[in-house]
């Protein structure tokens, strides 16, 4: 229960990455009185609920002007069309369904991965290189592919420049990950939205899609989550983009619904598959598992799976409950002032994690993060900031 409350609060904080939050919890774990198994359960529950709830600020903040709808993020496109409440429910549905699928599938998939992982590990640069090429190829036009290639190079260069450098801030667990990802994915979206009208009035919560489309999106996202759960440097957004490429339908709104569902499913599936990857491969793939390992807390499946399942069920119910209220609340604020306040908060957050150097990284990352929109390609190529350094060791 304590973990669910913590995860709910942190998930609603814009720009706070789940991994950074998990490491913060690990830094204070040794000072918390109580049985280690209870502390481990709290960290796991908090990290799990965070991954569910962070879709709320992602959809409610950074909504651009309606004239920019064709180039908006898939979730924002639905919000601009008055379908934000539907988007929240699609996210919760995708996550909940993936949770039910991933648990029974994780054991046989892990057995297969244990057998082939040595080959994958030795050829990791080939695998991650293929992922990057596949992402570039999903761009619908030649211009988009060229823009994606430029984005990949820029993001990879930024990753090589900052990831191995020591950064420290006032928080007990520092690091450059929080300002890096906030700059790449948060600040550019907010700045694009500063002159917008904000969240428009939202329609009803009816799902304007078919059960078949939802099932396809969930299956694609869960499969992508299995892929992400065993590979370093690959995000659920990448899994969602690749899943979208194999899903039928080219209507923008239909694609947006499929993307929201598939990405949410991939995020939740990754959380489950990563638990089994830790046991089968000995490699923690999420911030929560890194935190448990670093703090020497119990991380066995008999603890992790039940806690993750229960916390995930609670998180799926909280998404539409809190999401509707967030859309209504944000819609009442002046958009320019709201964007300014969130950007200032991200600067403070970057300083807290990585000091003055973290603020500099935030600014540079924001410049790199504006490249995809300026050139006309998807933002997902920015994940090369992690994939390229991992691929090349």
C-alpha positions in Angstrom: 0.0 0.0 0.0 2.8 2.4 0.8 4.5 1.6 -2.5 1.2 2.2 -4.4 0.9 5.6 -2.8 4.5 6.5 -3.6 4.2 5.3 -7.1 1.0 7.2 -7.7 2.6 10.5 -6.5 5.8 10.0 -8.5 4.0 8.9 -11.6 2.1 12.1 -11.7 5.3 14.2 -11.5 6.2 15.3 -15.1 9.8 14.5 -16.1 10.6 12.1 -13.3 11.7 8.9 -15.0 10.7 5.6 -13.4 14.4 4.4 -13.3 15.5 7.6 -11.6 12.7 7.3 -9.1 13.6 3.7 -8.3 17.2 4.5 -7.6 16.0 7.3 -5.3 14.1 4.7 -3.4 17.1 2.4 -3.2 19.2 5.2 -1.8 17.0 5.5 1.3 16.1 1.8 1.6 18.8 1.1 4.1 17.5 3.8 6.4 13.9 2.6 6.4 13.0 0.5 9.5 11.3 -2.8 8.7 11.8 -6.2 7.2 13.8 -6.3 4.0 11.0 -8.1 2.2 8.5 -5.4 3.1 10.9 -2.7 1.8 11.4 -4.7 -1.4 7.7 -5.0 -1.9 7.2 -1.2 -1.5 9.9 -0.4 -4.0 8.5 -2.9 -6.6 5.0 -1.7 -6.1 6.0 2.0 -6.3 8.0 1.4 -9.5 5.2 -0.6 -11.1 2.5 1.9 -10.4 4.8 4.7 -11.6 5.0 3.0 -15.0 1.2 3.0 -15.2 0.6 6.5 -14.0 3.2 8.4 -15.9 0.9 8.3 -18.9 -1.3 10.8 -17.2 1.2 13.8 -17.3 2.4 12.5 -20.7 -1.2 13.0 -22.1 -2.3 16.0 -20.1 0.8 18.2 -20.6 2.5 19.4 -23.7 -0.7 19.5 -25.8 0.1 21.7 -28.9 -2.0 24.0 -30.9 -4.8 22.3 -32.9 -3.1 23.4 -36.1 -0.1 21.2 -35.2 -2.3 18.1 -34.7 -0.9 16.1 -37.7 2.6 16.3 -36.2 1.6 15.8 -32.6 2.4 12.8 -30.5 -0.2 10.0 -31.0 -1.6 10.5 -27.5 -1.8 14.3 -27.9 -3.5 13.9 -31.2 -6.3 12.1 -29.4 -6.5 14.7 -26.7 -6.7 17.5 -29.3 -9.6 15.6 -30.8 -11.4 15.5 -27.5 -10.6 11.8 -27.0 -8.2 12.1 -24.0 -10.5 10.1 -21.7 -10.6 7.3 -24.3 -6.8 7.4 -24.5 -6.5 7.0 -20.7 -8.7 3.9 -20.9 -6.9 2.5 -23.9 -3.7 2.8 -21.9 -5.2 1.1 -18.8 -6.7 -1.6 -21.0 -3.5 -2.3 -22.8 -1.5 -2.4 -19.6 -4.0 -4.6 -17.8 -4.3 -7.1 -20.7 -0.5 -7.3 -21.1 -0.2 -8.0 -17.4 -2.5 -11.0 -17.8 -0.6 -12.3 -20.9 2.9 -11.7 -19.8 2.9 -13.6 -16.5 2.1 -17.0 -18.1 4.3 -16.4 -21.1 7.3 -15.2 -19.2 8.5 -18.6 -18.0 8.7 -20.4 -21.5 10.1 -17.2 -23.1 12.8 -17.0 -20.4 13.7 -20.6 -20.9 14.3 -19.9 -24.6 16.2 -16.7 -23.9 18.5 -18.5 -21.4 19.5 -20.7 -24.3 20.1 -18.1 -26.9 21.2 -15.1 -24.8 25.0 -15.9 -25.0 24.7 -15.5 -28.8 22.6 -12.4 -28.4 25.0 -10.9 -25.9 28.1 -11.6 -28.1 26.3 -10.0 -31.1 24.5 -7.3 -29.2 25.8 -4.5 -31.5 24.2 -6.4 -34.5 20.9 -6.8 -32.7 20.7 -3.1 -31.6 21.9 -2.0 -35.0 19.1 -3.9 -36.6 16.6 -2.3 -34.2 17.9 1.2 -35.2 17.7 0.3 -38.9 14.1 -1.1 -38.5 13.0 2.1 -36.8 14.5 4.2 -39.6 12.8 2.0 -42.1 9.4 2.5 -40.5 9.4 6.2 -41.6 6.9 6.5 -44.4 9.0 8.7 -46.7 12.6 9.0 -47.9 12.9 12.4 -46.4 11.7 11.0 -43.1 14.3 8.2 -43.2 17.1 10.7 -43.9 15.8 12.9 -41.0 15.7 9.8 -38.8 19.3 9.0 -39.7 20.4 12.5 -38.7 18.5 12.2 -35.5 20.1 8.9 -34.7 23.6 10.3 -35.2 22.9 13.4 -33.1 21.4 11.4 -30.2 24.2 8.8 -30.3 26.8 11.6 -30.2 25.0 13.1 -27.1 25.0 9.7 -25.4 28.7 9.1 -26.0 29.4 12.6 -24.7 27.6 12.5 -21.4 26.7 8.9 -20.2 30.2 8.0 -18.9 30.9 11.3 -17.2 30.4 11.7 -13.4 27.5 13.9 -12.4 26.4 14.6 -8.9 23.7 16.7 -7.4 22.2 17.3 -3.9 20.2 14.0 -4.1 21.9 11.0 -2.6 21.7 9.1 -5.9 22.8 11.3 -8.7 23.2 10.7 -12.4 22.6 12.2 -15.8 19.7 10.0 -16.9 16.9 12.2 -15.5 18.1 15.5 -17.2 19.1 13.6 -20.4 15.7 12.0 -21.0 13.8 15.1 -19.8 15.7 17.2 -22.2 15.2 14.8 -25.1 11.6 13.9 -24.7 10.0 16.4 -22.3 11.3 20.0 -22.9 10.8 20.0 -26.7 7.2 18.8 -26.4 6.5 21.4 -23.8 8.0 24.2 -25.8 6.1 23.2 -28.9 2.9 23.5 -26.8 3.6 26.9 -25.2 1.5 28.8 -27.7 -1.3 26.3 -27.8 -4.7 26.5 -26.3 -4.1 23.7 -23.9 -6.4 20.7 -23.3 -9.7 21.3 -25.1 -13.0 20.0 -23.7 -13.0 16.2 -23.7 -15.7 13.9 -25.0 -17.1 10.8 -23.4 -15.0 7.7 -22.4 -16.4 5.4 -25.1 -13.7 3.4 -26.9 -14.1 4.3 -30.6 -12.3 1.2 -31.8 -13.0 -2.5 -32.3 -12.2 -5.4 -29.9 -10.1 -6.9 -32.7 -8.0 -3.8 -33.0 -7.4 -3.7 -29.3 -6.4 -7.4 -29.2 -4.0 -6.9 -32.0 -2.4 -3.9 -30.3 -2.1 -5.7 -27.0 -0.5 -8.8 -28.6 1.9 -6.6 -30.6 2.8 -4.6 -27.5 3.2 -7.6 -25.3 5.5 -9.2 -27.9 7.5 -6.0 -28.1 7.7 -6.0 -24.3 9.2 -9.5 -24.3 11.8 -8.2 -26.7 12.5 -5.1 -24.6 12.6 -7.0 -21.3 15.7 -9.0 -22.3 17.6 -6.4 -24.2 19.4 -3.4 -22.7 18.9 0.1 -24.2 15.6 -0.6 -25.9 12.5 1.2 -24.6 8.8 0.5 -24.6 8.3 3.4 -27.1 10.5 1.5 -29.5 8.5 -1.6 -29.0 5.3 0.3 -29.6 6.7 1.9 -32.8 7.8 -1.4 -34.3 4.5 -3.0 -33.2 2.6 -0.2 -34.9 4.5 -1.0 -38.2 2.9 -4.5 -38.3 -0.6 -3.4 -37.3 -3.2 -2.8 -40.0 -4.8 0.6 -40.5 -3.4 3.9 -41.8 -6.0 6.3 -40.4 -4.2 8.8 -38.1 -6.7 8.4 -35.2 -6.7 4.6 -35.5 -2.9 4.6 -35.6 -2.9 6.8 -32.5 -5.2 4.5 -30.6 -3.1 1.5 -31.6 0.1 3.2 -30.5 -1.2 4.2 -27.1 -2.5 0.7 -26.5 0.6 -1.1 -27.8 3.0 1.1 -26.0 1.2 0.8 -22.7 1.1 -3.0 -23.2 4.8 -3.0 -24.0 5.7 -1.0 -20.8 3.8 -3.4 -18.5 5.0 -6.5 -20.3 8.6 -5.2 -20.0 8.1 -4.9 -16.2 7.0 -8.5 -16.0 9.5 -10.1 -18.4 12.3 -8.2 -16.6 11.6 -10.0 -13.4 12.2 -13.3 -15.1 15.2 -12.0 -16.9 16.8 -11.1 -13.6 16.4 -14.7 -12.4 17.2 -16.5 -15.7 20.0 -14.2 -17.0 21.1 -12.4 -13.8 20.7 -9.1 -15.5 18.5 -6.4 -14.0 16.7 -4.6 -16.8 14.6 -2.0 -14.9 15.4 0.7 -12.4 13.4 -1.1 -9.7 15.4 -4.3 -10.1 18.7 -2.4 -10.2 17.6 -0.7 -7.0 16.8 -4.0 -5.3 20.1 -5.5 -6.4 22.1 -2.5 -5.3 20.4 -2.4 -1.9 20.7 -6.2 -1.3 16.9 -6.6 -1.0 14.9 -9.8 -1.9 14.1 -9.9 -5.6 12.9 -13.5 -6.0 10.0 -14.3 -8.2 7.9 -15.4 -5.2 8.0 -11.8 -4.0 8.3 -9.9 -7.2 5.6 -11.4 -9.3 2.6 -11.2 -6.8 3.6 -7.6 -5.9 3.9 -6.6 -9.5 0.6 -8.1 -10.4 -1.3 -6.6 -7.5 0.3 -3.2 -8.0 -0.4 -3.4 -11.7 -4.1 -4.0 -11.2 -4.3 -1.1 -8.9 -2.4 1.1 -11.4 -4.7 0.1 -14.2 -7.7 1.3 -12.2 -6.0 4.5 -11.2 -5.1 5.6 -14.7 -8.7 6.6 -15.9 -9.7 7.7 -12.4 -6.9 10.2 -12.0 -6.4 10.8 -15.7 -9.9 12.3 -16.3 -9.3 14.7 -13.4 -5.9 15.7 -14.6 -7.3 16.5 -18.1 -10.0 18.6 -16.5 -7.6 20.4 -14.1 -4.9 21.1 -16.7 -7.6 22.5 -19.1 -8.3 25.2 -16.6 -4.7 26.6 -16.5 -3.1 29.1 -18.9 -1.0 27.1 -21.2 2.0 29.4 -21.4 2.2 29.7 -17.6 1.8 26.0 -17.1 4.5 25.1 -19.6 6.9 27.7 -18.0 6.2 26.2 -14.6 6.9 22.6 -15.7 10.1 23.6 -17.6 11.4 25.4 -14.4 10.6 22.3 -12.4 12.6 20.2 -14.9 15.5 22.5 -14.5 15.3 22.1 -10.7 14.9 18.4 -11.0 18.0 18.2 -13.3 20.0 20.2 -10.8 18.9 18.0 -8.0 20.0 14.8 -9.8 23.2 16.1 -11.5 24.1 19.6 -10.4 24.9 22.4 -12.7 26.2 19.9 -15.2 22.8 18.3 -15.3 21.2 21.6 -16.2 23.7 22.0 -19.1 22.8 18.4 -20.2 19.1 19.3 -20.1 19.6 22.3 -22.3 21.8 20.5 -24.9 19.5 17.5 -24.8 16.5 19.8 -25.5 18.3 21.1 -28.6 18.9 17.6 -29.8 15.3 16.7 -28.9 14.0 19.4 -31.2 15.8 17.8 -34.3 13.1 15.2 -35.1 10.2 17.7 -35.2 12.3 20.2 -37.2 13.3 17.6 -39.8 10.1 15.7 -39.9 10.5 12.3 -38.3 9.5 10.4 -35.1 11.0 11.2 -31.7 11.6 7.5 -31.0 14.9 7.7 -32.9 16.2 9.8 -30.0 16.5 6.5 -28.0 19.8 6.0 -29.9 21.2 8.1 -27.0 21.2 4.8 -25.1 21.3 2.1 -27.8 24.4 3.4 -29.5 26.6 3.4 -26.4 25.3 0.1 -25.3 25.8 -1.5 -28.7 29.4 -0.3 -28.8 30.2 -1.2 -25.2 
